[in-house]
Amino acid sequence: MLWRVDMGYTRDENGLFMRGRLIEPLTAEHEAYGETLYLGKIEIMRLSGTADTLSITVPGRLMKGFRIGDTIEFNGELRSYNRHVDGANRLLLRPFARRIECCRADCGHVNSVTLTGCICRETVFRTTPFGREITDMLIAVNRDYKKADYIPCIAWGGAAHAAKELCIGARVRIEGRLQSRQYTKNENGIMLEKTAYELSIARLERR
């Protein structure tokens, strides 16, 4: 259950820096406040060799003729959107670029996100089939115009034990990376391949 938390309307910290390879072209998606917003996909490699595939939003004023295969880096913020997909409402996460440019192909990939916000749903502690202990959280992060982004987060190991003790309304600061994760879901007897997006926590602080 999602609880509404009275956080006031002070803008929270929400920043990211990413560098990766553009794998789908940036194409016009919609307009907001008189500006066209472009949607594309990037691939960011982890140290393990696994790739995170992420959709990104780029304002039209920042478009510079980016091409598939370009290595791009950008600063911005992490935003959430409610969309009606396959007959159900889904929470989508997208990096929103505030600055973006091409860089050398041999530059290392980076996936770094920092947020402050409040716990807005009861935390869930569980153990994976591989024996890893994790805690799922949902963080509400205030932005301008009395809006908030809702960011699913996952804590591992020792951080999972600390996170499971947090109550709704607790204020936290999180550092981590935005990851894409494939999973299978049974819907009416049909096994469907789906992708989850969440912030994998590297550092968690109580505020």
VOPAGU-2260 file (C-alpha; in pm, 1 decimal, decimal comma):
REM VOPAGU-2260
SITE   aa  ch    i         X         Y         Z
SITE  MET   A    0       0,0       0,0       0,0
SITE  LEU   A    1     128,3     347,4     -93,3
SITE  TRP   A    2      90,3     610,6     177,1
SITE  ARG   A    3      86,7     983,5     113,8
SITE  VAL   A    4     360,8    1139,8     324,8
SITE  ASP   A    5     348,0    1507,2     421,8
SITE  MET   A    6     700,0    1611,6     320,0
SITE  GLY   A    7     632,7    1978,9     255,3
SITE  TYR   A    8     737,9    2103,1     -86,2
SITE  THR   A    9    1107,6    2168,9     -49,4
SITE  ARG   A   10    1288,6    2036,7    -355,1
SITE  ASP   A   11    1489,1    1724,0    -271,2
SITE  GLU   A   12    1831,4    1627,5    -399,5
SITE  ASN   A   13    1799,3    1438,5    -727,1
SITE  GLY   A   14    2107,9    1413,1    -944,4
SITE  LEU   A   15    2270,1    1168,4   -1181,7
SITE  PHE   A   16    2573,3    1132,7   -1404,0
SITE  MET   A   17    2574,0     864,6   -1672,7
SITE  ARG   A   18    2795,6     762,3   -1961,0
SITE  GLY   A   19    2711,6     486,1   -2206,8
SITE  ARG   A   20    2645,1     389,8   -2568,3
SITE  LEU   A   21    2339,6     509,9   -2757,7
SITE  ILE   A   22    2163,6     199,2   -2894,9
SITE  GLU   A   23    1834,7     348,4   -3018,3
SITE  PRO   A   24    1790,9     684,5   -3193,0
SITE  LEU   A   25    1658,9     983,3   -3004,0
SITE  THR   A   26    1314,5    1042,8   -3153,2
SITE  ALA   A   27    1047,6    1301,7   -3072,6
SITE  GLU   A   28     804,1    1165,1   -2813,3
SITE  HIS   A   29     587,4    1454,9   -2695,1
SITE  GLU   A   30     586,8    1825,8   -2613,3
SITE  ALA   A   31     591,6    1986,0   -2269,8
SITE  TYR   A   32     581,2    2359,7   -2198,7
SITE  GLY   A   33     637,3    2432,3   -2567,5
SITE  GLU   A   34     947,9    2214,5   -2603,1
SITE  THR   A   35     982,0    1880,5   -2781,2
SITE  LEU   A   36    1117,8    1597,8   -2566,1
SITE  TYR   A   37    1314,7    1315,7   -2729,7
SITE  LEU   A   38    1327,5     953,3   -2616,8
SITE  GLY   A   39    1613,5     710,8   -2680,5
SITE  LYS   A   40    1795,9     417,1   -2522,0
SITE  ILE   A   41    2146,5     377,1   -2389,7
SITE  GLU   A   42    2347,1      76,9   -2278,9
SITE  ILE   A   43    2569,5     110,3   -1972,7
SITE  MET   A   44    2806,6    -174,0   -1888,7
SITE  ARG   A   45    2857,3    -283,4   -1528,2
SITE  LEU   A   46    3195,6    -398,4   -1398,3
SITE  SER   A   47    3055,2    -753,7   -1406,1
SITE  GLY   A   48    3005,8    -728,6   -1782,7
SITE  THR   A   49    2625,7    -714,0   -1756,0
SITE  ALA   A   50    2459,8    -427,7   -1943,6
SITE  ASP   A   51    2183,5    -202,5   -1813,1
SITE  THR   A   52    1956,3     -81,3   -2093,9
SITE  LEU   A   53    1785,8     245,4   -2000,9
SITE  SER   A   54    1543,1     481,8   -2171,4
SITE  ILE   A   55    1645,4     847,7   -2149,8
SITE  THR   A   56    1463,1    1175,7   -2211,5
SITE  VAL   A   57    1644,3    1466,9   -2378,0
SITE  PRO   A   58    1494,6    1817,7   -2422,6
SITE  GLY   A   59    1499,7    1946,7   -2779,3
SITE  ARG   A   60    1732,1    2236,5   -2695,5
SITE  LEU   A   61    2006,6    1983,4   -2610,7
SITE  MET   A   62    1983,6    1779,9   -2931,9
SITE  LYS   A   63    2312,1    1778,5   -3127,2
SITE  GLY   A   64    2273,4    1513,9   -3397,4
SITE  PHE   A   65    2352,2    1213,9   -3178,3
SITE  ARG   A   66    2379,3     883,8   -3366,6
SITE  ILE   A   67    2342,6     517,3   -3275,8
SITE  GLY   A   68    2675,8     388,9   -3146,5
SITE  ASP   A   69    2785,0     724,8   -3004,5
SITE  THR   A   70    2920,8     723,7   -2651,1
SITE  ILE   A   71    2731,8     995,4   -2467,3
SITE  GLU   A   72    2752,2    1135,3   -2118,3
SITE  PHE   A   73    2497,5    1347,5   -1939,6
SITE  ASN   A   74    2396,0    1503,2   -1610,6
SITE  GLY   A   75    2036,8    1530,3   -1502,8
SITE  GLU   A   76    1780,5    1381,5   -1269,5
SITE  LEU   A   77    1581,6    1060,8   -1232,2
SITE  ARG   A   78    1210,2    1094,2   -1304,0
SITE  SER   A   79     912,8     861,9   -1271,9
SITE  TYR   A   80     606,0     847,6   -1495,6
SITE  ASN   A   81     275,3     664,6   -1466,0
SITE  ARG   A   82     183,0     501,7   -1796,4
SITE  HIS   A   83     -97,4     267,8   -1902,9
SITE  VAL   A   84      82,6     -30,8   -2057,9
SITE  ASP   A   85     -71,7    -364,7   -2160,6
SITE  GLY   A   86    -395,4    -286,2   -1978,6
SITE  ALA   A   87    -233,0    -188,2   -1649,2
SITE  ASN   A   88     -75,8     117,7   -1489,7
SITE  ARG   A   89     302,7      98,6   -1467,8
SITE  LEU   A   90     561,1     318,2   -1301,1
SITE  LEU   A   91     836,3     402,4   -1551,2
SITE  LEU   A   92    1178,6     539,1   -1456,9
SITE  ARG   A   93    1377,9     758,2   -1693,7
SITE  PRO   A   94    1691,3     968,0   -1661,7
SITE  PHE   A   95    1611,8    1324,9   -1773,1
SITE  ALA   A   96    1909,7    1506,3   -1925,2
SITE  ARG   A   97    2003,6    1859,6   -1823,3
SITE  ARG   A   98    2338,1    1849,4   -2007,7
SITE  ILE   A   99    2446,8    1596,6   -2270,8
SITE  GLU   A  100    2740,6    1556,7   -2507,8
SITE  CYS   A  101    2937,3    1299,2   -2704,9
SITE  CYS   A  102    3266,0    1169,8   -2569,5
SITE  ARG   A  103    3539,4     928,7   -2677,4
SITE  ALA   A  104    3436,9     566,2   -2725,7
SITE  ASP   A  105    3714,2     451,7   -2490,0
SITE  CYS   A  106    3574,1     650,9   -2197,0
SITE  GLY   A  107    3453,7     418,3   -1922,9
SITE  HIS   A  108    3082,3     375,2   -1862,6
SITE  VAL   A  109    2930,8     546,6   -1556,4
SITE  ASN   A  110    2594,9     500,6   -1383,6
SITE  SER   A  111    2566,6     717,0   -1071,4
SITE  VAL   A  112    2249,0     844,6    -902,2
SITE  THR   A  113    2209,3    1039,5    -575,6
SITE  LEU   A  114    1869,9    1105,6    -415,1
SITE  THR   A  115    1717,1    1231,7     -94,4
SITE  GLY   A  116    1355,4    1160,7     -11,2
SITE  CYS   A  117    1108,9     985,0     216,8
SITE  ILE   A  118     998,7     624,5     248,3
SITE  CYS   A  119     639,0     620,1     119,4
SITE  ARG   A  120     554,2     249,0     133,2
SITE  GLU   A  121     628,2     -25,0     383,3
SITE  THR   A  122     967,4    -181,5     316,7
SITE  VAL   A  123     979,2    -548,6     216,4
SITE  PHE   A  124    1265,8    -771,2     331,4
SITE  ARG   A  125    1314,5   -1098,8     143,4
SITE  THR   A  126    1568,7   -1361,2      45,9
SITE  THR   A  127    1626,0   -1446,4    -320,6
SITE  PRO   A  128    1637,1   -1806,3    -451,4
SITE  PHE   A  129    2017,1   -1763,7    -455,3
SITE  GLY   A  130    2020,8   -1679,7     -83,5
SITE  ARG   A  131    2082,3   -1304,3    -114,9
SITE  GLU   A  132    1905,6   -1082,5     138,3
SITE  ILE   A  133    1741,4    -772,7      -7,3
SITE  THR   A  134    1495,6    -501,2      93,9
SITE  ASP   A  135    1261,3    -331,0    -152,5
SITE  MET   A  136    1171,3      33,3     -88,4
SITE  LEU   A  137     979,4     311,2    -260,6
SITE  ILE   A  138    1118,8     663,3    -214,3
SITE  ALA   A  139     924,7     985,2    -280,4
SITE  VAL   A  140    1153,3    1262,2    -407,9
SITE  ASN   A  141    1012,1    1615,4    -428,8
SITE  ARG   A  142    1075,2    1829,0    -735,2
SITE  ASP   A  143     949,7    2168,8    -850,2
SITE  TYR   A  144     584,9    2265,1    -902,5
SITE  LYS   A  145     464,7    2052,3    -608,6
SITE  LYS   A  146     540,7    1728,6    -793,4
SITE  ALA   A  147     723,8    1419,7    -671,8
SITE  ASP   A  148     904,6    1129,5    -833,7
SITE  TYR   A  149     852,7     781,1    -689,2
SITE  ILE   A  150    1167,8     572,0    -715,2
SITE  PRO   A  151    1175,2     194,0    -649,7
SITE  CYS   A  152    1498,6     106,4    -469,6
SITE  ILE   A  153    1664,5    -218,1    -368,1
SITE  ALA   A  154    1916,0    -261,9     -85,2
SITE  TRP   A  155    2149,4    -560,0     -51,8
SITE  GLY   A  156    2324,5    -739,3     233,8
SITE  GLY   A  157    2397,1    -521,6     536,6
SITE  ALA   A  158    2214,5    -227,0     381,3
SITE  ALA   A  159    1908,1    -450,1     340,9
SITE  HIS   A  160    1899,5    -513,9     717,2
SITE  ALA   A  161    1927,6    -140,7     788,8
SITE  ALA   A  162    1662,6     -56,0     529,9
SITE  LYS   A  163    1405,5    -304,9     660,2
SITE  GLU   A  164    1390,5    -110,2     989,0
SITE  LEU   A  165    1290,1     215,1     817,9
SITE  CYS   A  166     931,6     329,7     868,6
SITE  ILE   A  167     703,5     521,4     633,7
SITE  GLY   A  168     802,8     888,1     646,8
SITE  ALA   A  169    1168,8     818,9     729,1
SITE  ARG   A  170    1398,3    1053,6     538,3
SITE  VAL   A  171    1699,5     900,5     362,5
SITE  ARG   A  172    1985,5     983,4     128,1
SITE  ILE   A  173    2075,7     719,6    -129,4
SITE  GLU   A  174    2367,0     669,1    -367,5
SITE  GLY   A  175    2351,5     395,9    -628,1
SITE  ARG   A  176    2291,9     305,5    -992,0
SITE  LEU   A  177    1980,3     268,1   -1203,7
SITE  GLN   A  178    1956,7     -92,6   -1317,2
SITE  SER   A  179    1741,5    -290,3   -1558,2
SITE  ARG   A  180    1651,4    -644,4   -1454,4
SITE  GLN   A  181    1479,4    -916,7   -1656,0
SITE  TYR   A  182    1221,6   -1140,1   -1487,9
SITE  THR   A  183     939,5   -1378,4   -1577,8
SITE  LYS   A  184     579,2   -1324,7   -1463,2
SITE  ASN   A  185     283,7   -1561,4   -1483,1
SITE  GLU   A  186     -20,6   -1375,0   -1613,8
SITE  ASN   A  187    -331,5   -1590,6   -1652,0
SITE  GLY   A  188    -121,7   -1899,8   -1711,9
SITE  ILE   A  189     104,8   -1731,0   -1965,8
SITE  MET   A  190     471,4   -1678,4   -1875,9
SITE  LEU   A  191     578,9   -1331,8   -1989,2
SITE  GLU   A  192     927,8   -1182,3   -2000,6
SITE  LYS   A  193     934,4    -839,6   -1835,6
SITE  THR   A  194    1190,0    -576,3   -1736,2
SITE  ALA   A  195    1206,5    -404,5   -1398,2
SITE  TYR   A  196    1387,8     -75,9   -1337,1
SITE  GLU   A  197    1510,0      13,6    -989,3
SITE  LEU   A  198    1782,0     200,7    -806,5
SITE  SER   A  199    2038,0     -45,3    -671,5
SITE  ILE   A  200    2168,6     108,0    -348,3
SITE  ALA   A  201    2541,7     136,1    -284,3
SITE  ARG   A  202    2510,3     371,0      15,3
SITE  LEU   A  203    2215,0     446,5     242,4
SITE  GLU   A  204    2202,4     718,9     509,0
SITE  ARG   A  205    1922,9     813,3     747,7
SITE  ARG   A  206    1851,8    1188,2     748,5
